[in-house]
Amino acid sequence: MTVTEAPPRPGRTAAVKAARSRSWRDPWRLAALFALLILLIFIVYPQLWIVRSAFTSDDGAFTLARFVAFVGDDTFTTPLVHSVVVSVAVGIGAALIAVPFAFVMARYRIPGREGILTMLTMATTSPPFLGAYAWLLLLGSGGIITKGAKEAGIPLPFDTILGVGGIIWVGVWFTFALIFLMVYDAFRAVDPALEEAAASVGSRPLRTHWKLTLPLAVPAIATGLYLASMRIFADFGTPMLIGGGFQMLPVVVYQNFLSEVQTSTGTAAAASVMMVLVSAAALVVQRRIVSRRSFAVTGSKVQPLRELRPVPRAFVLAGIWITLLISFVPHIVVVGTSFLRWQSGILQWEPTMENYSTLLADSLQPIVLSFVFAGIACLLALVMGVVVAYIVARKKFRISAPLLNNLVMVPYILPGTVFAIGFILAFNHLPVILTGTALILVVAYFIRRLPYVMKSIETALGQVHPSLEEAAMSVGAAPRRSFRDIVIPIIRPAVISGGTVGFLQMITELSATVMLYAVPWVTMTVVIFTNAMQPGSPFGVASAMTTVLMVSIYIPLYLLRRKYRTLSF
Amino acid sequence: MKSTSLDIRVDGISKSFGPVSALESVDLHVPAGQLATLLGASGCGKTTLLRIIAGFETADDGGIRFGEKDIAKVPVWKRRIGFVFQSYALWPHMTVEENVAYGLRLRKLPKDDVKAKVAHGLAMVGLTGRENRHPGQLSGGQQQRVALARALALEPDVLLMDEPLSNLDAKLRVEMRREIRRIQQETGITAIYVTHDQDEALEISDVVAVMNGGRVEQVGTPEEIYERPETTFVASFVGSVTLLAGTVAPGGGLDLDGLGTVEFGGPLGEAGRPVTVALRPEDMSIVDGGQAQFTGRVVHSSFQGSTRESVAELPGGQRLCFEHRRPLTTGSVVGLTADRHTVIVKDTGVA
């Protein structure tokens, strides 16, 4: 209910007052305050602790020294520069693969396109450390290929994939599908009439694509680049597993915070602040490009799919399948090695089910815990997501609605490592103690994925015209009833898909989990990570665990895609 | 006519959105069983007024009654209204049958009753046999019929329609408005219909309220509104018209501000008073020079099928619109006389 801001005039003060008191009785107002409280406790409060810690010296006084060190001391400048350079390199590399790929998929008739699109969607949801782990198994110093090549006497250009090259290689294959999906949609959305208009004034196809189609896709490319770069910038698993000592910020933060040798909470906090600043700056750049370069390009006509001539067609198909093959190497390697015997870290080419029986005997609990944590967190995120999205989209509360809308998006720019440090600093003492409990993981998953879940629901709500609810009220449904009977069923597909994607990201979460977990609350990702970090550890079991993790991601994803196709409104 | 029809009475409704005043002390009375249209350009406040009557918006001031009931403080869902939206607002996840039955099921009516009422409602709008379709599978016209059946299923006290036909194409609009009028008369329900289309308003209403800038300019039957407009705005909004502004000459004719005087066969009012004379094109006849009230040069002529509409420029520069049958050449001089005219004293601008 709206409260007009006009100064009360005599004769209508009573009406205004009545409207105001009615609006306070709106249960959504209470929900808004409650949601705000949750966001303040779990988003703002931990971040304040990070800031406090970053500006406090080891003996408790205010200091700027940590940030001065960031400028002058290359133990900090190096990881910062490394992180930025690697992220940009990964983004560009991924875009170089994704943009041409998206273009041919969007414009030409490609056999098996539905399958290819499904595989690319799968690629965007693979566990973040999967690539690093699998490529390490293949090309690490004792890797399957490196060792095989050495024994066969074939010279390789490198001894090991460890190092900056490895991070970029893994990062590119890990993120290109993200850019692909964004750019593919943009290319599909270009109104064919625009290109026909260009042709009608004498522009040849190649020129049209260069001067018209590509520029129209710039916002999508920028968004894809941003998502890809930030995924690597915030990723802890990849540089930790495959960096081989190449210093990047998440690793530095982790080591400074948790290493047994020289912990420095303040240093970790300062590095965290730097990470947040970088990722906020990247968001600003992305937003600026998108807002400057966005044009309304959607027409009523759908892009027709053209036929390719035989020779280019052969090249295109080869390119597509080689790209897909490389991006699925990690999956193949992990599933393959999970059925092979390992002995003290060395692969024996002997098929076995031993890895799985060991897994069931020793590590059933992490599997169950992963599902329980992600499941509860996902439900929380859905409920909160629906409430916040509804308030933001429908209720014009003057203070709480914009506040909620902005606060809820903050975790979007917080790397998992930073998020975890905030939680530890804030919740390892009174008034709220969560460290060492299982709850800290649940809450962390819930809050971290809330922006994604909430945004997908908000988008769906934007398509529920307010008159649909008014229509229900006009035939006698009170607001709560119309929300239940009209709004919820209509946004259900978005709720389900937002929830599924949220669940997938939660169950594969590593960078925050690895800092927050405490025995016995161990998740699948932690088990895989600790196994992969120890030379000579049971790689087979880790592979089996990763296979289980992949199955638990791809089955819901498959069901979701199938359900969507049968949904008809 | 339904014996339970209630009249609608709106008293001094005002509403502002922040600094913008949308309605300024609007009064309106719709007698029981009649259909009233709120006619006006976009932004005139007609939709806001309708939404206040429905209960979707709260007025800052003023009262609303359905019959004897003061409903200003009754929430929408207890007001017993039927509302038809411009966007149809059918629930996409429900079938046609479920859309119409939803309100009945909320009232916990016995299943057989619900079934009978839904069947009756769909028969009334001519959609029997489409019960199991989803709204997306229907045309715009059919969707609006479902919306109408849904609004009437609960036998509400009043039926409120917000530009229900503006998303339909021209031919269907004419067909649908007759349909709406028929159903309204059959059920005898009191109805308010918002539109910006004067043809629609004139054809289907018992009462037309012309709105402009948050006020009601004139309320009357369609004939009154068309033939005896009280303000220049009403005259220019409804139908095509020529407005000649001037003052009443000492002889009772219209002094076109020094550009000549036109006699209208009788005094237009008190001498010296500023007035506007409204002339409908169909009331103009071509006559020989001697008897002509106006002599002008034809500047534009258009063929419209059953008639021709032309514009003559008077010596003073005013443009006079008239209907005639025989072709006229542009540039020719023509003598015109008005068979009928309306004197308007309230100048509220033109639409």
Interface residues (C-beta under 8 A of the other chain):
Chain A: M1 T2 T4 E5 A6 G11 R12 A15 V16 A18 A19 R22 H465 S467 L468 E470 A471 A472 M473 S474 V475 G476 A477 A478 P479 R481 D485 I486 P489 I490 S568 F569
Chain B: S14 S16 F17 G18 P19 A54 G55 F56 T58 A59 D60 D61 K73 P75 V76 W77 K78 R79 I81 G82 F83 F85 Q86 S87 A89 L90 W91 P92 H93 Y102 G103 L106 R107 H134 G136 A147 R150 A151 A153 L154
